[in-house]
Amino acid sequence: MSGADIAGLIAAGVFAILVALLARPIIKLGKVFDQLTETIKNLDAETSPLIQEATKTLSTTNAQLEKVDSITSNVSDASANVSALSSLVTSTVGQPLIKVAAFSHGVRQAVRNQGKPQQAPGSSQPTQGDQA
């Protein structure tokens, strides 16, 4: 056996030790990746129902909001109709009521002044000094 053969055997032994030392961390790293894969599967299994439930809730909420939007639109239309009706009643009933009020005021004044003497339009009321 020559010096080159011995050097080759030493190099092969060192390489075998190096492979043995590096094999342990690589095996541990493989176990970490296995656990990581299992954790991701569990997370997916747990979150999928939650996402489906959230999607269902969101769909239900959107349906309810569409109903509320429809109700709001109907209330807005009803409010506009009530406003128009109020304007119509005011214009239709308001004028005759003003005339009736003016007529009743005139009748009250006439009844109140019924027994009193009439004065000429240009004359003034007699004062205390004029009567004596």
C-alpha positions in Angstrom: 0.0 0.0 0.0 1.3 3.2 -1.1 1.0 6.7 0.4 -1.7 7.6 -2.2 -3.7 4.6 -1.2 -3.5 5.6 2.5 -4.5 9.2 1.7 -7.4 7.9 -0.3 -8.6 5.7 2.6 -8.3 8.6 5.0 -10.2 10.8 2.6 -12.9 8.2 2.2 -13.2 7.8 6.0 -13.4 11.6 6.6 -16.1 11.7 3.8 -18.1 8.9 5.5 -17.9 10.7 8.9 -19.0 13.9 7.2 -22.0 12.1 5.6 -22.9 10.5 9.0 -22.7 13.9 10.7 -24.8 15.6 8.0 -27.4 12.8 7.8 -28.8 13.5 11.3 -29.7 17.2 10.7 -31.1 16.2 7.3 -33.3 13.6 8.9 -34.5 16.0 11.5 -35.2 18.6 8.8 -37.3 15.9 7.0 -39.3 15.4 10.2 -39.9 19.1 10.5 -41.2 19.2 6.9 -43.5 16.3 7.7 -44.9 18.0 10.7 -45.3 21.2 8.7 -47.2 19.4 6.0 -49.5 17.8 8.7 -50.1 21.2 10.3 -51.0 22.7 7.0 -53.5 19.9 6.3 -55.1 20.3 9.7 -55.3 24.1 9.2 -56.9 23.6 5.8 -59.4 21.1 7.3 -60.3 23.5 10.1 -60.5 26.7 8.0 -62.5 25.3 5.1 -65.7 25.0 7.1 -65.2 28.5 8.5 -64.7 30.0 5.1 -67.8 28.2 3.8 -69.8 29.5 6.8 -68.5 33.0 6.3 -69.5 32.8 2.6 -73.0 31.6 3.5 -73.4 34.4 6.1 -72.2 36.9 3.6 -74.7 35.7 1.0 -77.5 35.8 3.5 -76.5 39.3 4.6 -76.5 40.5 0.9 -80.0 39.1 0.4 -81.2 40.9 3.5 -79.6 44.1 2.4 -81.3 43.8 -1.0 -84.6 43.5 0.9 -83.8 46.6 3.0 -82.9 48.5 -0.1 -86.3 47.6 -1.6 -88.0 48.6 1.6 -86.1 51.9 1.7 -87.0 52.6 -1.9 -90.7 51.9 -1.2 -90.6 54.2 1.9 -89.0 57.0 -0.2 -91.8 56.6 -2.8 -94.4 56.7 -0.1 -92.9 59.8 1.5 -92.9 61.5 -1.9 -96.6 60.5 -2.4 -97.5 61.8 1.1 -95.7 65.1 0.4 -97.6 65.5 -2.9 -100.9 64.6 -1.2 -100.2 67.1 1.6 -99.6 69.8 -1.0 -102.8 68.9 -2.9 -104.9 68.9 0.3 -103.4 72.3 1.3 -104.1 73.9 -2.0 -107.5 72.3 -2.3 -108.8 72.7 1.2 -106.7 75.7 2.3 -108.3 78.3 0.1 -111.9 77.5 1.0 -111.0 77.3 4.7 -109.5 80.8 4.5 -112.7 82.1 2.8 -114.8 80.4 5.5 -112.7 81.9 8.2 -113.0 85.3 6.7 -116.8 84.9 6.3 -117.2 83.7 9.8 -115.1 86.7 11.1 -117.4 89.0 9.1 -120.5 87.4 10.5 -119.2 87.7 14.1 -118.4 91.3 13.6 -121.8 92.0 12.1 -123.5 90.1 15.0 -121.4 92.0 17.6 -122.2 95.4 16.0 -125.9 94.6 15.4 -127.3 96.8 18.2 -124.8 99.6 17.9 -125.4 102.8 15.8 -123.6 102.9 12.4 -120.9 105.6 11.9 -120.2 107.3 8.7 -117.0 106.2 7.1 -115.2 109.5 7.5 -116.4 110.5 10.9 -114.4 109.9 14.1 -115.5 108.4 17.4 -116.9 111.0 19.9 -114.5 111.6 22.8 -115.4 112.4 26.4 -115.0 116.2 25.7 -117.3 116.2 22.6 -120.2 114.7 24.5 -120.5 117.5 27.1 
